[in-house]
Amino acid sequence: MKFGLFYELQLPRPLDKDQWNDDDELRIVQETLEQAEFADKLGFDYVFLVEHHFLEEYCHCSAPEVMLAAMSQRTKSIRLGHGIVQMPPLQNHPVRVAERIATLDLVSNGRVEFGTGEGATPTELGGFNTRQADKKEAWEEATRECLRMMTSVPYPGYQGVHFSMPERNIVPKPLQKPHPPVWVAASRRETVMIAGRLGMGALGFGFETPEEAEERVSRYYELVRGCRQPIGAAMNPALVTVGNMMCADTDDEAIARGISGAQFFGFALGWTHGPVKHGRDNVYREFRNRFDTAATAQAQEQATAAEPEDESARTLYRAGRRGLFIGAPAYIRENLRRYEEAHMDAVLFFLQCGDRKHEHIMESLETFAKQVMPEFKERHHLQQRWREQQLDGVKFPINSSI
């Protein structure tokens, strides 16, 4: 099993004022770059960045291609992932996406992971005048054509529902052939299965349990083996899940450093789907007014007994709790073994969220890399052998970093 980091660039407003300090955004950007550089040195496999717009406090990562380009010059081995590019053409024209992905692949010497998705929140979709009813169809159309742009000389042009353009040769072309590994954001089980049918990797954002992961892995690889028409020129069969992480010497220390950040993550994520007063809300102040940030691990675990049945509501619920990766190395290691047994290909961790401190994140990265990660790297060849068995008979090219 492989490991990576996932970034939103969360930036809570100060409690005592309605706007950030002048250097707050500078600080969060520079800290993120430093963390990615350190993760590369420690042997982490991936760093993924979201693309969100207008989601104040929850996410200040609206230009991930710039951040990833900067990371490419400060790192040597870590894979650089878009998690994800919002693909409906009103958000990002497919030509511009193809150009940016290819350029980043050249700049990074072939380390790009091309994550795709629809966009979700009313704030974002409305800001670009994308209709909720159109976004899934627009995502598939734009993603398929974007991949053709990376591989066709010339691109023959296209007359579609959501965009049209004449014949052009889109340059540059990516270093990875035929194109970088392709992923889709999958917060729901249904989307994981769409990924399998289209030969894409699934970036699971549902905070899946190991038991859920096991069921999804089995069905996903069945669909991959049955794939007759991948969305691109190569398949990327892979399943990833996410979790909130803080690793420290003891469970109590990890909870003290990490639980408030996890709670804010879940709270702010829910806030993005509600009515927003743009530029005037103070989400962090509202969060602190509502939450007891000193909640114990026991209270957190008792709360999970009342998980919502609705899949989307359940994701919000899990996002704001301790989960399985806030604790001492032994606690995290035991939970990761359950995902490993379920044949999950990789786990991505949210570390930079809420009011967590940069120094605690750096310490967490080092503790995890030295005390948890090695045994999983030693066993990764077993997962690769299992994958080869699952993919036996697949007729299409495979381009995967897993």
HUDA-V773524 format. One record per residue. N is the residue number from 1. RES is the residue in one small letter. SS is DSSP state (H for helix, E for strand, C for the rest). NEAR is the number of other C-alpha atoms within 8 Angstrom. D_LAST is the distance of its C-alpha to the last C-alpha in Angstrom with 2 decimals. Layout:
n=N res=RES ss=SS near=NEAR d_last=D_LAST
n=N res=RES ss=SS near=NEAR d_last=D_LAST
This chain:
n=1 res=m ss=C near=13 d_last=8.49
n=2 res=k ss=E near=12 d_last=7.51
n=3 res=f ss=E near=11 d_last=10.31
n=4 res=g ss=E near=13 d_last=11.75
n=5 res=l ss=E near=12 d_last=15.13
n=6 res=f ss=E near=13 d_last=16.65
n=7 res=y ss=E near=11 d_last=19.99
n=8 res=e ss=C near=12 d_last=22.99
n=9 res=l ss=C near=13 d_last=25.53
n=10 res=q ss=C near=11 d_last=27.89
n=11 res=l ss=C near=15 d_last=31.45
n=12 res=p ss=C near=10 d_last=34.16
n=13 res=r ss=C near=13 d_last=37.66
n=14 res=p ss=C near=11 d_last=40.16
n=15 res=l ss=C near=8 d_last=42.26
n=16 res=d ss=C near=4 d_last=45.51
n=17 res=k ss=C near=7 d_last=45.07
n=18 res=d ss=C near=10 d_last=43.83
n=19 res=q ss=C near=6 d_last=41.82
n=20 res=w ss=C near=8 d_last=39.47
n=21 res=n ss=C near=6 d_last=40.73
n=22 res=d ss=C near=5 d_last=40.61
n=23 res=d ss=C near=6 d_last=37.86
n=24 res=d ss=H near=9 d_last=35.59
n=25 res=e ss=H near=8 d_last=33.12
n=26 res=l ss=H near=7 d_last=33.20
n=27 res=r ss=H near=8 d_last=32.45
n=28 res=i ss=H near=10 d_last=29.43
n=29 res=v ss=H near=9 d_last=27.87
n=30 res=q ss=H near=8 d_last=28.59
n=31 res=e ss=H near=9 d_last=27.39
n=32 res=t ss=H near=10 d_last=24.02
n=33 res=l ss=H near=12 d_last=23.66
n=34 res=e ss=H near=8 d_last=24.73
n=35 res=q ss=H near=10 d_last=22.28
n=36 res=a ss=H near=11 d_last=19.29
n=37 res=e ss=H near=11 d_last=20.73
n=38 res=f ss=H near=9 d_last=21.19
n=39 res=a ss=H near=11 d_last=17.69
n=40 res=d ss=H near=13 d_last=16.43
n=41 res=k ss=H near=8 d_last=19.02
n=42 res=l ss=H near=9 d_last=18.09
n=43 res=g ss=C near=8 d_last=14.48
n=44 res=f ss=C near=13 d_last=12.73
n=45 res=d ss=C near=11 d_last=9.29
n=46 res=y ss=E near=12 d_last=10.28
n=47 res=v ss=E near=13 d_last=13.67
n=48 res=f ss=E near=12 d_last=14.47
n=49 res=l ss=E near=14 d_last=18.10
n=50 res=v ss=C near=14 d_last=20.07
n=51 res=e ss=C near=13 d_last=22.81
n=52 res=h ss=C near=11 d_last=25.98
n=53 res=h ss=C near=9 d_last=29.60
n=54 res=f ss=C near=8 d_last=32.85
n=55 res=l ss=C near=11 d_last=31.39
n=56 res=e ss=C near=8 d_last=33.46
n=57 res=e ss=C near=12 d_last=32.49
n=58 res=y ss=C near=14 d_last=29.42
n=59 res=c ss=C near=13 d_last=27.52
n=60 res=h ss=C near=14 d_last=28.65
n=61 res=c ss=C near=12 d_last=25.49
n=62 res=s ss=C near=9 d_last=26.94
n=63 res=a ss=C near=7 d_last=25.77
n=64 res=p ss=H near=11 d_last=22.10
n=65 res=e ss=H near=9 d_last=21.92
n=66 res=v ss=H near=7 d_last=24.57
n=67 res=m ss=H near=9 d_last=22.91
n=68 res=l ss=H near=12 d_last=19.56
n=69 res=a ss=H near=11 d_last=21.68
n=70 res=a ss=H near=9 d_last=23.51
n=71 res=m ss=H near=12 d_last=20.43
n=72 res=s ss=H near=11 d_last=19.28
n=73 res=q ss=C near=8 d_last=22.56
n=74 res=r ss=C near=8 d_last=22.38
n=75 res=t ss=C near=11 d_last=18.93
n=76 res=k ss=C near=7 d_last=17.41
n=77 res=s ss=C near=7 d_last=13.70
n=78 res=i ss=C near=13 d_last=12.36
n=79 res=r ss=E near=10 d_last=10.50
n=80 res=l ss=E near=13 d_last=13.26
n=81 res=g ss=E near=14 d_last=12.93
n=82 res=h ss=E near=16 d_last=15.76
n=83 res=g ss=C near=14 d_last=15.98
n=84 res=i ss=C near=14 d_last=17.86
n=85 res=v ss=E near=12 d_last=20.29
n=86 res=q ss=E near=12 d_last=23.25
n=87 res=m ss=C near=16 d_last=23.67
n=88 res=p ss=C near=15 d_last=27.22
n=89 res=p ss=C near=12 d_last=29.29
n=90 res=l ss=C near=8 d_last=31.85
n=91 res=q ss=C near=9 d_last=29.27
n=92 res=n ss=C near=10 d_last=27.50
n=93 res=h ss=C near=11 d_last=28.72
n=94 res=p ss=H near=12 d_last=26.01
n=95 res=v ss=H near=9 d_last=27.36
n=96 res=r ss=H near=8 d_last=27.01
n=97 res=v ss=H near=11 d_last=23.42
n=98 res=a ss=H near=13 d_last=22.61
n=99 res=e ss=H near=12 d_last=24.57
n=100 res=r ss=H near=9 d_last=23.00
n=101 res=i ss=H near=11 d_last=19.35
n=102 res=a ss=H near=14 d_last=20.26
n=103 res=t ss=H near=11 d_last=22.32
n=104 res=l ss=H near=12 d_last=19.75
n=105 res=d ss=H near=15 d_last=17.29
n=106 res=l ss=H near=10 d_last=20.21
n=107 res=v ss=H near=9 d_last=21.26
n=108 res=s ss=C near=11 d_last=17.92
n=109 res=n ss=C near=7 d_last=17.50
n=110 res=g ss=C near=11 d_last=14.52
n=111 res=r ss=C near=10 d_last=12.36
n=112 res=v ss=E near=14 d_last=12.83
n=113 res=e ss=E near=12 d_last=10.90
n=114 res=f ss=E near=14 d_last=13.67
n=115 res=g ss=E near=14 d_last=14.38
n=116 res=t ss=E near=16 d_last=17.57
n=117 res=g ss=E near=11 d_last=20.23
n=118 res=e ss=C near=11 d_last=23.93
n=119 res=g ss=C near=11 d_last=25.37
n=120 res=a ss=C near=6 d_last=27.22
n=121 res=t ss=C near=8 d_last=30.17
n=122 res=p ss=H near=8 d_last=33.73
n=123 res=t ss=H near=11 d_last=34.19
n=124 res=e ss=H near=13 d_last=31.47
n=125 res=l ss=H near=13 d_last=32.10
n=126 res=g ss=H near=9 d_last=35.84
n=127 res=g ss=H near=7 d_last=35.57
n=128 res=f ss=C near=8 d_last=34.28
n=129 res=n ss=C near=7 d_last=36.42
n=130 res=t ss=C near=12 d_last=33.52
n=131 res=r ss=C near=8 d_last=34.78
n=132 res=q ss=H near=7 d_last=32.88
n=133 res=a ss=H near=5 d_last=33.65
n=134 res=d ss=H near=8 d_last=32.10
n=135 res=k ss=H near=12 d_last=28.78
n=136 res=k ss=H near=8 d_last=26.53
n=137 res=e ss=H near=7 d_last=28.09
n=138 res=a ss=H near=14 d_last=28.02
n=139 res=w ss=H near=15 d_last=24.28
n=140 res=e ss=H near=8 d_last=23.52
n=141 res=e ss=H near=10 d_last=26.14
n=142 res=a ss=H near=15 d_last=25.15
n=143 res=t ss=H near=12 d_last=21.38
n=144 res=r ss=H near=10 d_last=22.11
n=145 res=e ss=H near=9 d_last=24.69
n=146 res=c ss=H near=12 d_last=22.74
n=147 res=l ss=H near=13 d_last=20.12
n=148 res=r ss=H near=11 d_last=23.16
n=149 res=m ss=H near=12 d_last=24.59
n=150 res=m ss=H near=14 d_last=21.71
n=151 res=t ss=H near=10 d_last=22.17
n=152 res=s ss=C near=9 d_last=25.92
n=153 res=v ss=C near=6 d_last=28.74
n=154 res=p ss=C near=8 d_last=30.74
n=155 res=y ss=E near=11 d_last=29.46
n=156 res=p ss=C near=8 d_last=32.27
n=157 res=g ss=C near=9 d_last=32.92
n=158 res=y ss=E near=9 d_last=32.70
n=159 res=q ss=E near=7 d_last=35.16
n=160 res=g ss=C near=7 d_last=33.50
n=161 res=v ss=C near=6 d_last=34.29
n=162 res=h ss=C near=9 d_last=32.71
n=163 res=f ss=C near=9 d_last=32.93
n=164 res=s ss=E near=9 d_last=34.48
n=165 res=m ss=E near=7 d_last=34.73
n=166 res=p ss=C near=7 d_last=36.25
n=167 res=e ss=C near=9 d_last=34.77
n=168 res=r ss=E near=8 d_last=33.19
n=169 res=n ss=C near=9 d_last=30.80
n=170 res=i ss=C near=13 d_last=28.17
n=171 res=v ss=C near=7 d_last=27.38
n=172 res=p ss=C near=7 d_last=25.47
n=173 res=k ss=C near=10 d_last=22.58
n=174 res=p ss=C near=15 d_last=19.01
n=175 res=l ss=C near=10 d_last=17.89
n=176 res=q ss=C near=8 d_last=14.60
n=177 res=k ss=C near=7 d_last=15.88
n=178 res=p ss=C near=9 d_last=16.75
n=179 res=h ss=C near=12 d_last=15.39
n=180 res=p ss=C near=13 d_last=12.53
n=181 res=p ss=E near=14 d_last=9.76
n=182 res=v ss=E near=13 d_last=12.04
n=183 res=w ss=E near=14 d_last=12.21
n=184 res=v ss=E near=13 d_last=15.36
n=185 res=a ss=E near=14 d_last=16.91
n=186 res=a ss=E near=13 d_last=17.72
n=187 res=s ss=C near=12 d_last=20.34
n=188 res=r ss=C near=11 d_last=21.87
n=189 res=r ss=H near=8 d_last=20.91
n=190 res=e ss=H near=7 d_last=22.40
n=191 res=t ss=H near=11 d_last=19.96
n=192 res=v ss=H near=14 d_last=16.93
n=193 res=m ss=H near=11 d_last=18.71
n=194 res=i ss=H near=8 d_last=19.48
n=195 res=a ss=H near=14 d_last=15.81
n=196 res=g ss=H near=17 d_last=15.47
n=197 res=r ss=H near=13 d_last=18.63
n=198 res=l ss=H near=11 d_last=17.59
n=199 res=g ss=C near=15 d_last=14.14
n=200 res=m ss=C near=16 d_last=12.58
n=201 res=g ss=E near=15 d_last=9.95
n=202 res=a ss=E near=15 d_last=12.23
n=203 res=l ss=E near=14 d_last=12.81
n=204 res=g ss=E near=15 d_last=15.14
n=205 res=f ss=C near=12 d_last=18.11
n=206 res=g ss=C near=13 d_last=20.39
n=207 res=f ss=C near=11 d_last=19.99
n=208 res=e ss=C near=11 d_last=19.38
n=209 res=t ss=C near=6 d_last=20.77
n=210 res=p ss=H near=9 d_last=19.03
n=211 res=e ss=H near=8 d_last=21.42
n=212 res=e ss=H near=8 d_last=20.56
n=213 res=a ss=H near=12 d_last=16.83
n=214 res=e ss=H near=12 d_last=17.63
n=215 res=e ss=H near=8 d_last=19.76
n=216 res=r ss=H near=10 d_last=17.42
n=217 res=v ss=H near=12 d_last=14.50
n=218 res=s ss=H near=8 d_last=17.10
n=219 res=r ss=H near=9 d_last=18.59
n=220 res=y ss=H near=12 d_last=15.52
n=221 res=y ss=H near=12 d_last=14.35
n=222 res=e ss=H near=9 d_last=18.02
n=223 res=l ss=H near=11 d_last=18.13
n=224 res=v ss=H near=14 d_last=15.13
n=225 res=r ss=H near=10 d_last=16.98
n=226 res=g ss=C near=7 d_last=20.09
n=227 res=c ss=C near=11 d_last=18.95
n=228 res=r ss=C near=5 d_last=21.72
n=229 res=q ss=C near=6 d_last=21.32
n=230 res=p ss=C near=12 d_last=18.03
n=231 res=i ss=C near=10 d_last=18.82
n=232 res=g ss=C near=9 d_last=17.60
n=233 res=a ss=C near=11 d_last=17.69
n=234 res=a ss=C near=13 d_last=14.13
n=235 res=m ss=E near=15 d_last=11.96
n=236 res=n ss=C near=13 d_last=8.68
n=237 res=p ss=C near=12 d_last=8.53
n=238 res=a ss=C near=10 d_last=6.92
n=239 res=l ss=E near=12 d_last=9.31
n=240 res=v ss=E near=13 d_last=10.03
n=241 res=t ss=E near=14 d_last=13.48
n=242 res=v ss=E near=13 d_last=15.74
n=243 res=g ss=E near=13 d_last=18.66
n=244 res=n ss=E near=14 d_last=21.48
n=245 res=m ss=E near=12 d_last=21.40
n=246 res=m ss=E near=14 d_last=24.14
n=247 res=c ss=E near=16 d_last=24.15
n=248 res=a ss=E near=13 d_last=27.56
n=249 res=d ss=C near=10 d_last=29.71
n=250 res=t ss=C near=9 d_last=31.19
n=251 res=d ss=H near=11 d_last=30.49
n=252 res=d ss=H near=7 d_last=33.60
n=253 res=e ss=H near=10 d_last=32.64
n=254 res=a ss=H near=16 d_last=29.17
n=255 res=i ss=H near=14 d_last=30.89
n=256 res=a ss=H near=9 d_last=33.60
n=257 res=r ss=H near=10 d_last=31.21
n=258 res=g ss=H near=12 d_last=28.69
n=259 res=i ss=H near=15 d_last=30.38
n=260 res=s ss=H near=13 d_last=32.32
n=261 res=g ss=H near=11 d_last=29.28
n=262 res=a ss=H near=15 d_last=27.58
n=263 res=q ss=H near=13 d_last=30.87
n=264 res=f ss=H near=13 d_last=31.28
n=265 res=f ss=H near=13 d_last=27.81
n=266 res=g ss=H near=14 d_last=28.77
n=267 res=f ss=H near=11 d_last=32.29
n=268 res=a ss=H near=11 d_last=31.44
n=269 res=l ss=H near=10 d_last=28.85
n=270 res=g ss=H near=9 d_last=31.68
n=271 res=w ss=H near=10 d_last=34.07
n=272 res=t ss=C near=12 d_last=32.14
n=273 res=h ss=C near=9 d_last=32.96
n=274 res=g ss=C near=6 d_last=36.67
n=275 res=p ss=C near=6 d_last=39.60
n=276 res=v ss=C near=8 d_last=39.14
n=277 res=k ss=C near=6 d_last=41.86
n=278 res=h ss=C near=6 d_last=40.15
n=279 res=g ss=C near=5 d_last=40.78
n=280 res=r ss=C near=6 d_last=43.00
n=281 res=d ss=C near=8 d_last=40.95
n=282 res=n ss=C near=9 d_last=40.24
n=283 res=v ss=H near=11 d_last=37.36
n=284 res=y ss=H near=12 d_last=37.11
n=285 res=r ss=H near=10 d_last=40.84
n=286 res=e ss=H near=8 d_last=40.69
n=287 res=f ss=H near=10 d_last=37.83
n=288 res=r ss=H near=9 d_last=39.83
n=289 res=n ss=H near=6 d_last=42.88
n=290 res=r ss=H near=6 d_last=41.21
n=291 res=f ss=C near=6 d_last=38.97
n=292 res=d ss=C near=6 d_last=39.86
n=293 res=t ss=C near=8 d_last=37.13
n=294 res=a ss=C near=7 d_last=38.32
n=295 res=a ss=C near=8 d_last=37.20
n=296 res=t ss=C near=7 d_last=36.46
n=297 res=a ss=H near=8 d_last=33.37
n=298 res=q ss=H near=6 d_last=35.67
n=299 res=a ss=H near=8 d_last=36.72
n=300 res=q ss=H near=11 d_last=33.17
n=301 res=e ss=H near=9 d_last=32.24
n=302 res=q ss=H near=7 d_last=35.50
n=303 res=a ss=H near=8 d_last=34.76
n=304 res=t ss=H near=8 d_last=31.64
n=305 res=a ss=H near=6 d_last=34.04
n=306 res=a ss=H near=5 d_last=35.12
n=307 res=e ss=C near=8 d_last=31.86
n=308 res=p ss=C near=8 d_last=32.62
n=309 res=e ss=C near=6 d_last=32.08
n=310 res=d ss=C near=6 d_last=31.07
n=311 res=e ss=H near=9 d_last=27.30
n=312 res=s ss=H near=9 d_last=27.59
n=313 res=a ss=H near=9 d_last=30.20
n=314 res=r ss=H near=12 d_last=28.14
n=315 res=t ss=H near=12 d_last=25.28
n=316 res=l ss=H near=12 d_last=27.94
n=317 res=y ss=H near=11 d_last=29.40
n=318 res=r ss=H near=11 d_last=26.30
n=319 res=a ss=H near=14 d_last=25.31
n=320 res=g ss=C near=12 d_last=28.57
n=321 res=r ss=C near=11 d_last=28.53
n=322 res=r ss=C near=13 d_last=27.48
n=323 res=g ss=C near=9 d_last=24.70
n=324 res=l ss=C near=11 d_last=22.66
n=325 res=f ss=E near=13 d_last=21.55
n=326 res=i ss=E near=17 d_last=24.89
n=327 res=g ss=E near=19 d_last=26.48
n=328 res=a ss=E near=12 d_last=26.78
n=329 res=p ss=H near=14 d_last=23.94
n=330 res=a ss=H near=8 d_last=25.12
n=331 res=y ss=H near=12 d_last=25.01
n=332 res=i ss=H near=14 d_last=21.49
n=333 res=r ss=H near=9 d_last=20.25
n=334 res=e ss=H near=8 d_last=21.94
n=335 res=n ss=H near=10 d_last=20.53
n=336 res=l ss=H near=8 d_last=16.91
n=337 res=r ss=H near=8 d_last=17.58
n=338 res=r ss=H near=9 d_last=18.55
n=339 res=y ss=H near=12 d_last=15.26
n=340 res=e ss=H near=10 d_last=13.58
n=341 res=e ss=H near=7 d_last=16.25
n=342 res=a ss=C near=11 d_last=15.55
n=343 res=h ss=C near=10 d_last=11.96
n=344 res=m ss=C near=15 d_last=10.61
n=345 res=d ss=C near=12 d_last=6.85
n=346 res=a ss=E near=12 d_last=7.94
n=347 res=v ss=E near=13 d_last=11.49
n=348 res=l ss=E near=13 d_last=13.06
n=349 res=f ss=E near=12 d_last=16.61
n=350 res=f ss=E near=12 d_last=19.78
n=351 res=l ss=C near=11 d_last=21.87
n=352 res=q ss=C near=12 d_last=24.11
n=353 res=c ss=C near=14 d_last=26.29
n=354 res=g ss=C near=13 d_last=29.99
n=355 res=d ss=C near=8 d_last=32.27
n=356 res=r ss=C near=12 d_last=29.99
n=357 res=k ss=C near=6 d_last=30.92
n=358 res=h ss=H near=8 d_last=28.93
n=359 res=e ss=H near=6 d_last=29.91
n=360 res=h ss=H near=9 d_last=28.71
n=361 res=i ss=H near=13 d_last=25.27
n=362 res=m ss=H near=10 d_last=25.10
n=363 res=e ss=H near=10 d_last=26.36
n=364 res=s ss=H near=11 d_last=23.89
n=365 res=l ss=H near=11 d_last=20.93
n=366 res=e ss=H near=9 d_last=22.52
n=367 res=t ss=H near=13 d_last=23.50
n=368 res=f ss=H near=11 d_last=20.12
n=369 res=a ss=H near=12 d_last=18.44
n=370 res=k ss=H near=8 d_last=21.23
n=371 res=q ss=H near=8 d_last=22.04
n=372 res=v ss=C near=13 d_last=19.07
n=373 res=m ss=H near=9 d_last=15.74
n=374 res=p ss=H near=9 d_last=16.62
n=375 res=e ss=H near=7 d_last=16.90
n=376 res=f ss=H near=10 d_last=13.48
n=377 res=k ss=H near=9 d_last=11.98
n=378 res=e ss=H near=7 d_last=14.48
n=379 res=r ss=C near=9 d_last=13.39
n=380 res=h ss=H near=10 d_last=9.63
n=381 res=h ss=H near=7 d_last=10.64
n=382 res=l ss=H near=7 d_last=12.32
n=383 res=q ss=H near=11 d_last=9.47
n=384 res=q ss=H near=9 d_last=7.93
n=385 res=r ss=H near=8 d_last=11.58
n=386 res=w ss=H near=8 d_last=12.03
n=387 res=r ss=H near=8 d_last=9.42
n=388 res=e ss=H near=8 d_last=11.30
n=389 res=q ss=H near=7 d_last=14.41
n=390 res=q ss=H near=8 d_last=13.64
n=391 res=l ss=C near=10 d_last=12.90
n=392 res=d ss=C near=6 d_last=15.92
n=393 res=g ss=C near=5 d_last=18.37
n=394 res=v ss=C near=7 d_last=16.35
n=395 res=k ss=C near=4 d_last=18.42
n=396 res=f ss=C near=6 d_last=16.64
n=397 res=p ss=C near=7 d_last=14.45
n=398 res=i ss=E near=8 d_last=10.67
n=399 res=n ss=C near=10 d_last=9.14
n=400 res=s ss=C near=9 d_last=5.45
n=401 res=s ss=C near=4 d_last=3.81
n=402 res=i ss=C near=7 d_last=0.00
